[in-house]
Amino acid sequence: MSNPIVVQIVLDKPLAQGFDYLWDEKKLGCLPEVGNIVEIPFARSKAIGIVIKVSAHSDFDKLKTVEKVAPLPPLDPALLRLMNLEKYLATAGA
């Protein structure tokens, strides 16, 4: 049995952390990349998020699975850094 693929996903919500999800390569048809835009189950609905980290483990036991990958290229790392800076500036000014 191979190691699970775990991705950390951030949402466009006022939350200070990312969330770990399992990545099912067979179901999704590809390996994860930082910058992938994905659809995930979140709370009692669906949410759109961005993959910011790929690893083989999580500190949490029960993880939900990424449901869909947007048919788009991953976001550029420079754009991700800019988005992180904007989020920091928005919370610092609040």
N, CA, C and O atoms as CSV, one atom per row, in Angstrom:
chain,resi,resn,atom,element,x,y,z
A,1,MET,N,N,0.851,-1.185,0.000
A,1,MET,CA,C,0.000,0.000,0.000
A,1,MET,C,C,0.894,1.244,0.000
A,1,MET,O,O,1.847,1.321,0.775
A,2,SER,N,N,0.596,2.198,-0.846
A,2,SER,CA,C,1.418,3.402,-0.938
A,2,SER,C,C,1.027,4.417,0.135
A,2,SER,O,O,-0.059,4.355,0.711
A,3,ASN,N,N,1.935,5.341,0.382
A,3,ASN,CA,C,1.669,6.398,1.356
A,3,ASN,C,C,0.560,7.306,0.849
A,3,ASN,O,O,0.451,7.544,-0.353
A,4,PRO,N,N,-0.254,7.809,1.752
A,4,PRO,CA,C,-1.297,8.741,1.313
A,4,PRO,C,C,-0.668,10.059,0.869
A,4,PRO,O,O,0.422,10.431,1.304
A,5,ILE,N,N,-1.379,10.741,0.002
A,5,ILE,CA,C,-0.967,12.088,-0.393
A,5,ILE,C,C,-1.867,13.050,0.363
A,5,ILE,O,O,-3.091,12.995,0.248
A,6,VAL,N,N,-1.250,13.927,1.136
A,6,VAL,CA,C,-1.991,14.906,1.927
A,6,VAL,C,C,-1.677,16.288,1.367
A,6,VAL,O,O,-0.518,16.621,1.122
A,7,VAL,N,N,-2.719,17.089,1.168
A,7,VAL,CA,C,-2.523,18.466,0.710
A,7,VAL,C,C,-3.088,19.413,1.752
A,7,VAL,O,O,-4.089,19.115,2.404
A,8,GLN,N,N,-2.435,20.555,1.901
A,8,GLN,CA,C,-2.979,21.603,2.771
A,8,GLN,C,C,-3.625,22.634,1.862
A,8,GLN,O,O,-3.038,23.071,0.872
A,9,ILE,N,N,-4.838,23.009,2.215
A,9,ILE,CA,C,-5.645,23.893,1.382
A,9,ILE,C,C,-6.066,25.114,2.184
A,9,ILE,O,O,-6.467,25.008,3.343
A,10,VAL,N,N,-5.966,26.279,1.546
A,10,VAL,CA,C,-6.476,27.512,2.151
A,10,VAL,C,C,-7.737,27.924,1.409
A,10,VAL,O,O,-7.907,27.648,0.221
A,11,LEU,N,N,-8.610,28.587,2.143
A,11,LEU,CA,C,-9.887,29.039,1.607
A,11,LEU,C,C,-9.947,30.558,1.626
A,11,LEU,O,O,-9.221,31.208,2.378
A,12,ASP,N,N,-10.804,31.109,0.806
A,12,ASP,CA,C,-11.014,32.551,0.804
A,12,ASP,C,C,-12.031,32.900,1.892
A,12,ASP,O,O,-13.132,33.381,1.624
A,13,LYS,N,N,-11.612,32.636,3.119
A,13,LYS,CA,C,-12.440,32.912,4.292
A,13,LYS,C,C,-11.518,33.490,5.370
A,13,LYS,O,O,-10.312,33.243,5.341
A,14,PRO,N,N,-12.054,34.238,6.300
A,14,PRO,CA,C,-11.205,34.826,7.348
A,14,PRO,C,C,-10.757,33.786,8.379
A,14,PRO,O,O,-11.148,33.836,9.545
A,15,LEU,N,N,-9.936,32.851,7.923
A,15,LEU,CA,C,-9.425,31.787,8.780
A,15,LEU,C,C,-7.905,31.871,8.785
A,15,LEU,O,O,-7.298,32.155,7.752
A,16,ALA,N,N,-7.296,31.633,9.912
A,16,ALA,CA,C,-5.850,31.819,10.058
A,16,ALA,C,C,-5.032,30.583,9.687
A,16,ALA,O,O,-3.808,30.599,9.811
A,17,GLN,N,N,-5.692,29.509,9.234
A,17,GLN,CA,C,-4.934,28.306,8.946
A,17,GLN,C,C,-5.431,27.635,7.676
A,17,GLN,O,O,-6.496,27.951,7.146
A,18,GLY,N,N,-4.608,26.690,7.208
A,18,GLY,CA,C,-5.021,25.831,6.115
A,18,GLY,C,C,-5.598,24.550,6.692
A,18,GLY,O,O,-5.529,24.315,7.899
A,19,PHE,N,N,-6.166,23.723,5.824
A,19,PHE,CA,C,-6.802,22.481,6.251
A,19,PHE,C,C,-6.234,21.331,5.442
A,19,PHE,O,O,-6.015,21.457,4.237
A,20,ASP,N,N,-5.992,20.195,6.115
A,20,ASP,CA,C,-5.455,19.017,5.455
A,20,ASP,C,C,-6.566,18.187,4.829
A,20,ASP,O,O,-7.621,17.975,5.427
A,21,TYR,N,N,-6.304,17.722,3.608
A,21,TYR,CA,C,-7.223,16.856,2.871
A,21,TYR,C,C,-6.422,15.759,2.205
A,21,TYR,O,O,-5.243,15.938,1.903
A,22,LEU,N,N,-7.065,14.618,1.976
A,22,LEU,CA,C,-6.440,13.539,1.225
A,22,LEU,C,C,-6.608,13.811,-0.269
A,22,LEU,O,O,-7.617,14.362,-0.710
A,23,TRP,N,N,-5.599,13.413,-1.029
A,23,TRP,CA,C,-5.611,13.566,-2.485
A,23,TRP,C,C,-5.647,12.165,-3.082
A,23,TRP,O,O,-4.703,11.393,-2.914
A,24,ASP,N,N,-6.724,11.836,-3.773
A,24,ASP,CA,C,-6.874,10.530,-4.411
A,24,ASP,C,C,-6.446,10.659,-5.877
A,24,ASP,O,O,-7.222,11.090,-6.730
A,25,GLU,N,N,-5.197,10.276,-6.148
A,25,GLU,CA,C,-4.635,10.438,-7.493
A,25,GLU,C,C,-5.473,9.709,-8.549
A,25,GLU,O,O,-5.673,10.219,-9.651
A,26,LYS,N,N,-5.950,8.533,-8.209
A,26,LYS,CA,C,-6.741,7.741,-9.164
A,26,LYS,C,C,-8.058,8.460,-9.507
A,26,LYS,O,O,-8.428,8.557,-10.677
A,27,LYS,N,N,-8.746,8.953,-8.499
A,27,LYS,CA,C,-10.026,9.638,-8.702
A,27,LYS,C,C,-9.831,10.972,-9.426
A,27,LYS,O,O,-10.602,11.308,-10.324
A,28,LEU,N,N,-8.805,11.728,-9.039
A,28,LEU,CA,C,-8.609,13.072,-9.590
A,28,LEU,C,C,-7.839,13.065,-10.907
A,28,LEU,O,O,-7.882,14.038,-11.659
A,29,GLY,N,N,-7.138,11.975,-11.184
A,29,GLY,CA,C,-6.458,11.843,-12.467
A,29,GLY,C,C,-5.133,12.561,-12.584
A,29,GLY,O,O,-4.605,12.697,-13.688
A,30,CYS,N,N,-4.581,13.026,-11.473
A,30,CYS,CA,C,-3.296,13.721,-11.521
A,30,CYS,C,C,-2.707,13.786,-10.122
A,30,CYS,O,O,-3.389,13.542,-9.126
A,31,LEU,N,N,-1.437,14.116,-10.074
A,31,LEU,CA,C,-0.782,14.378,-8.788
A,31,LEU,C,C,-1.024,15.828,-8.394
A,31,LEU,O,O,-1.211,16.677,-9.265
A,32,PRO,N,N,-1.024,16.127,-7.104
A,32,PRO,CA,C,-1.265,17.512,-6.686
A,32,PRO,C,C,-0.039,18.393,-6.925
A,32,PRO,O,O,1.101,17.930,-6.902
A,33,GLU,N,N,-0.311,19.666,-7.152
A,33,GLU,CA,C,0.739,20.677,-7.258
A,33,GLU,C,C,0.326,21.879,-6.425
A,33,GLU,O,O,-0.854,22.218,-6.346
A,34,VAL,N,N,1.306,22.518,-5.806
A,34,VAL,CA,C,1.022,23.770,-5.114
A,34,VAL,C,C,0.445,24.732,-6.150
A,34,VAL,O,O,0.995,24.900,-7.239
A,35,GLY,N,N,-0.667,25.355,-5.793
A,35,GLY,CA,C,-1.337,26.270,-6.702
A,35,GLY,C,C,-2.559,25.688,-7.379
A,35,GLY,O,O,-3.307,26.421,-8.026
A,36,ASN,N,N,-2.790,24.358,-7.245
A,36,ASN,CA,C,-4.014,23.769,-7.800
A,36,ASN,C,C,-5.233,24.404,-7.144
A,36,ASN,O,O,-5.248,24.635,-5.935
A,37,ILE,N,N,-6.241,24.679,-7.938
A,37,ILE,CA,C,-7.523,25.152,-7.423
A,37,ILE,C,C,-8.430,23.932,-7.336
A,37,ILE,O,O,-8.570,23.185,-8.305
A,38,VAL,N,N,-9.042,23.734,-6.178
A,38,VAL,CA,C,-9.794,22.502,-5.923
A,38,VAL,C,C,-11.145,22.793,-5.286
A,38,VAL,O,O,-11.380,23.867,-4.731
A,39,GLU,N,N,-12.032,21.795,-5.385
A,39,GLU,CA,C,-13.303,21.837,-4.668
A,39,GLU,C,C,-13.224,20.805,-3.556
A,39,GLU,O,O,-12.816,19.664,-3.774
A,40,ILE,N,N,-13.623,21.226,-2.355
A,40,ILE,CA,C,-13.549,20.355,-1.190
A,40,ILE,C,C,-14.850,20.406,-0.398
A,40,ILE,O,O,-15.588,21.390,-0.466
A,41,PRO,N,N,-15.129,19.345,0.353
A,41,PRO,CA,C,-16.223,19.438,1.320
A,41,PRO,C,C,-15.736,20.269,2.508
A,41,PRO,O,O,-14.649,20.030,3.034
A,42,PHE,N,N,-16.541,21.241,2.926
A,42,PHE,CA,C,-16.152,22.089,4.053
A,42,PHE,C,C,-17.397,22.406,4.856
A,42,PHE,O,O,-18.370,22.947,4.332
A,43,ALA,N,N,-17.356,22.066,6.126
A,43,ALA,CA,C,-18.528,22.179,6.998
A,43,ALA,C,C,-19.631,21.331,6.370
A,43,ALA,O,O,-19.443,20.132,6.165
A,44,ARG,N,N,-20.750,21.919,6.069
A,44,ARG,CA,C,-21.856,21.154,5.466
A,44,ARG,C,C,-22.096,21.544,4.019
A,44,ARG,O,O,-23.190,21.345,3.489
A,45,SER,N,N,-21.079,22.099,3.381
A,45,SER,CA,C,-21.240,22.501,1.984
A,45,SER,C,C,-19.945,22.224,1.226
A,45,SER,O,O,-19.080,21.490,1.702
A,46,LYS,N,N,-19.825,22.807,0.068
A,46,LYS,CA,C,-18.622,22.700,-0.756
A,46,LYS,C,C,-17.910,24.043,-0.736
A,46,LYS,O,O,-18.544,25.086,-0.575
A,47,ALA,N,N,-16.593,24.016,-0.899
A,47,ALA,CA,C,-15.811,25.255,-0.935
A,47,ALA,C,C,-14.720,25.106,-1.988
A,47,ALA,O,O,-14.311,23.999,-2.337
A,48,ILE,N,N,-14.264,26.249,-2.483
A,48,ILE,CA,C,-13.159,26.300,-3.425
A,48,ILE,C,C,-11.924,26.736,-2.647
A,48,ILE,O,O,-11.980,27.683,-1.862
A,49,GLY,N,N,-10.819,26.049,-2.866
A,49,GLY,CA,C,-9.593,26.375,-2.163
A,49,GLY,C,C,-8.384,26.226,-3.060
A,49,GLY,O,O,-8.492,25.829,-4.221
A,50,ILE,N,N,-7.231,26.553,-2.499
A,50,ILE,CA,C,-5.962,26.493,-3.229
A,50,ILE,C,C,-4.996,25.620,-2.444
A,50,ILE,O,O,-4.835,25.785,-1.234
A,51,VAL,N,N,-4.352,24.685,-3.145
A,51,VAL,CA,C,-3.346,23.825,-2.524
A,51,VAL,C,C,-2.097,24.660,-2.250
A,51,VAL,O,O,-1.550,25.284,-3.159
A,52,ILE,N,N,-1.644,24.669,-0.980
A,52,ILE,CA,C,-0.431,25.423,-0.635
A,52,ILE,C,C,0.712,24.522,-0.161
A,52,ILE,O,O,1.840,24.982,0.013
A,53,LYS,N,N,0.411,23.230,0.047
A,53,LYS,CA,C,1.456,22.312,0.512
A,53,LYS,C,C,1.059,20.893,0.142
A,53,LYS,O,O,-0.118,20.536,0.189
A,54,VAL,N,N,2.044,20.091,-0.224
A,54,VAL,CA,C,1.834,18.671,-0.515
A,54,VAL,C,C,2.765,17.880,0.390
A,54,VAL,O,O,3.956,18.183,0.466
A,55,SER,N,N,2.238,16.864,1.080
A,55,SER,CA,C,3.077,16.050,1.960
A,55,SER,C,C,2.543,14.622,2.011
A,55,SER,O,O,1.594,14.272,1.308
A,56,ALA,N,N,3.162,13.814,2.846
A,56,ALA,CA,C,2.758,12.414,2.984
A,56,ALA,C,C,2.142,12.128,4.349
A,56,ALA,O,O,1.835,10.978,4.662
A,57,HIS,N,N,1.960,13.172,5.167
A,57,HIS,CA,C,1.381,12.933,6.488
A,57,HIS,C,C,0.604,14.158,6.964
A,57,HIS,O,O,0.729,15.261,6.431
A,58,SER,N,N,-0.197,13.909,7.985
A,58,SER,CA,C,-0.984,14.966,8.617
A,58,SER,C,C,-0.974,14.717,10.121
A,58,SER,O,O,-0.801,13.583,10.568
A,59,ASP,N,N,-1.155,15.759,10.882
A,59,ASP,CA,C,-1.272,15.618,12.334
A,59,ASP,C,C,-2.679,15.194,12.747
A,59,ASP,O,O,-2.939,14.955,13.926
A,60,PHE,N,N,-3.578,15.101,11.779
A,60,PHE,CA,C,-4.973,14.763,12.055
A,60,PHE,C,C,-5.280,13.364,11.540
A,60,PHE,O,O,-4.697,12.922,10.550
A,61,ASP,N,N,-6.201,12.661,12.214
A,61,ASP,CA,C,-6.511,11.277,11.862
A,61,ASP,C,C,-7.554,11.152,10.750
A,61,ASP,O,O,-7.341,10.427,9.778
A,62,LYS,N,N,-8.660,11.843,10.887
A,62,LYS,CA,C,-9.755,11.691,9.933
A,62,LYS,C,C,-9.751,12.866,8.959
A,62,LYS,O,O,-10.104,13.989,9.319
A,63,LEU,N,N,-9.347,12.590,7.722
A,63,LEU,CA,C,-9.293,13.634,6.709
A,63,LEU,C,C,-10.338,13.391,5.637
A,63,LEU,O,O,-10.596,12.250,5.251
A,64,LYS,N,N,-10.933,14.462,5.163
A,64,LYS,CA,C,-11.828,14.378,4.023
A,64,LYS,C,C,-10.971,14.395,2.753
A,64,LYS,O,O,-9.774,14.677,2.800
A,65,THR,N,N,-11.604,14.089,1.629
A,65,THR,CA,C,-10.892,13.966,0.366
A,65,THR,C,C,-11.249,15.108,-0.581
A,65,THR,O,O,-12.405,15.522,-0.661
A,66,VAL,N,N,-10.249,15.608,-1.293
A,66,VAL,CA,C,-10.482,16.604,-2.346
A,66,VAL,C,C,-11.442,15.990,-3.355
A,66,VAL,O,O,-11.269,14.840,-3.758
A,67,GLU,N,N,-12.454,16.752,-3.765
A,67,GLU,CA,C,-13.461,16.207,-4.670
A,67,GLU,C,C,-13.173,16.475,-6.145
A,67,GLU,O,O,-13.394,15.601,-6.984
A,68,LYS,N,N,-12.683,17.666,-6.470
A,68,LYS,CA,C,-12.442,18.017,-7.870
A,68,LYS,C,C,-11.238,18.935,-7.982
A,68,LYS,O,O,-10.905,19.669,-7.051
A,69,VAL,N,N,-10.593,18.880,-9.135
A,69,VAL,CA,C,-9.509,19.801,-9.468
A,69,VAL,C,C,-9.993,20.652,-10.632
A,69,VAL,O,O,-10.513,20.120,-11.613
A,70,ALA,N,N,-9.830,21.958,-10.535
A,70,ALA,CA,C,-10.234,22.844,-11.631
A,70,ALA,C,C,-9.382,22.540,-12.869
A,70,ALA,O,O,-8.187,22.270,-12.748
A,71,PRO,N,N,-9.986,22.584,-14.041
A,71,PRO,CA,C,-9.235,22.324,-15.282
A,71,PRO,C,C,-8.420,23.548,-15.700
A,71,PRO,O,O,-8.558,24.061,-16.811
A,72,LEU,N,N,-7.577,23.995,-14.788
A,72,LEU,CA,C,-6.746,25.181,-14.995
A,72,LEU,C,C,-5.321,24.860,-14.575
A,72,LEU,O,O,-5.108,23.962,-13.761
A,73,PRO,N,N,-4.346,25.575,-15.111
A,73,PRO,CA,C,-2.981,25.357,-14.611
A,73,PRO,C,C,-2.875,25.866,-13.169
A,73,PRO,O,O,-3.628,26.753,-12.767
A,74,PRO,N,N,-1.943,25.306,-12.393
A,74,PRO,CA,C,-1.759,25.791,-11.015
A,74,PRO,C,C,-1.399,27.274,-11.004
A,74,PRO,O,O,-0.769,27.778,-11.935
A,75,LEU,N,N,-1.802,27.959,-9.949
A,75,LEU,CA,C,-1.450,29.364,-9.793
A,75,LEU,C,C,0.058,29.507,-9.629
A,75,LEU,O,O,0.712,28.657,-9.024
A,76,ASP,N,N,0.591,30.572,-10.163
A,76,ASP,CA,C,2.014,30.860,-10.120
A,76,ASP,C,C,2.466,31.126,-8.673
A,76,ASP,O,O,1.749,31.790,-7.925
A,77,PRO,N,N,3.642,30.619,-8.267
A,77,PRO,CA,C,4.128,30.860,-6.898
A,77,PRO,C,C,4.219,32.347,-6.534
A,77,PRO,O,O,3.956,32.711,-5.388
A,78,ALA,N,N,4.584,33.201,-7.479
A,78,ALA,CA,C,4.655,34.646,-7.184
A,78,ALA,C,C,3.264,35.191,-6.863
A,78,ALA,O,O,3.120,36.040,-5.983
A,79,LEU,N,N,2.246,34.711,-7.564
A,79,LEU,CA,C,0.872,35.142,-7.299
A,79,LEU,C,C,0.429,34.654,-5.921
A,79,LEU,O,O,-0.252,35.377,-5.195
A,80,LEU,N,N,0.814,33.431,-5.559
A,80,LEU,CA,C,0.461,32.914,-4.232
A,80,LEU,C,C,1.096,33.754,-3.131
A,80,LEU,O,O,0.456,34.036,-2.118
A,81,ARG,N,N,2.357,34.156,-3.324
A,81,ARG,CA,C,3.018,35.014,-2.321
A,81,ARG,C,C,2.299,36.358,-2.205
A,81,ARG,O,O,2.123,36.873,-1.102
A,82,LEU,N,N,1.887,36.924,-3.335
A,82,LEU,CA,C,1.168,38.189,-3.326
A,82,LEU,C,C,-0.167,38.042,-2.604
A,82,LEU,O,O,-0.554,38.914,-1.827
A,83,MET,N,N,-0.865,36.951,-2.857
A,83,MET,CA,C,-2.146,36.718,-2.181
A,83,MET,C,C,-1.938,36.606,-0.676
A,83,MET,O,O,-2.759,37.102,0.096
A,84,ASN,N,N,-0.861,35.966,-0.246
A,84,ASN,CA,C,-0.554,35.838,1.174
A,84,ASN,C,C,-0.263,37.207,1.790
A,84,ASN,O,O,-0.714,37.496,2.898
A,85,LEU,N,N,0.479,38.043,1.085
A,85,LEU,CA,C,0.776,39.385,1.557
A,85,LEU,C,C,-0.497,40.211,1.679
A,85,LEU,O,O,-0.680,40.921,2.668
A,86,GLU,N,N,-1.384,40.129,0.681
A,86,GLU,CA,C,-2.644,40.878,0.741
A,86,GLU,C,C,-3.481,40.439,1.939
A,86,GLU,O,O,-4.094,41.271,2.607
A,87,LYS,N,N,-3.508,39.141,2.213
A,87,LYS,CA,C,-4.263,38.647,3.360
A,87,LYS,C,C,-3.676,39.204,4.662
A,87,LYS,O,O,-4.418,39.604,5.560
A,88,TYR,N,N,-2.342,39.227,4.759
A,88,TYR,CA,C,-1.678,39.776,5.940
A,88,TYR,C,C,-2.017,41.253,6.105
A,88,TYR,O,O,-2.355,41.695,7.203
A,89,LEU,N,N,-1.929,42.006,5.031
A,89,LEU,CA,C,-2.205,43.434,5.107
A,89,LEU,C,C,-3.662,43.705,5.469
A,89,LEU,O,O,-3.955,44.642,6.211
A,90,ALA,N,N,-4.562,42.900,4.957
A,90,ALA,CA,C,-5.988,43.088,5.252
A,90,ALA,C,C,-6.275,42.821,6.725
A,90,ALA,O,O,-7.062,43.542,7.337
A,91,THR,N,N,-5.650,41.796,7.303
A,91,THR,CA,C,-5.914,41.505,8.718
A,91,THR,C,C,-5.177,42.481,9.630
A,91,THR,O,O,-5.647,42.769,10.731
A,92,ALA,N,N,-4.026,42.993,9.186
A,92,ALA,CA,C,-3.270,43.944,10.003
A,92,ALA,C,C,-4.013,45.283,10.082
A,92,ALA,O,O,-3.921,45.994,11.083
A,93,GLY,N,N,-4.738,45.612,9.034
A,93,GLY,CA,C,-5.450,46.890,9.008
A,93,GLY,C,C,-6.834,46.819,9.605
A,93,GLY,O,O,-7.508,47.842,9.724
A,94,ALA,N,N,-7.269,45.637,9.982
A,94,ALA,CA,C,-8.638,45.487,10.503
A,94,ALA,C,C,-8.778,45.994,11.915
A,94,ALA,O,O,-9.867,45.936,12.487
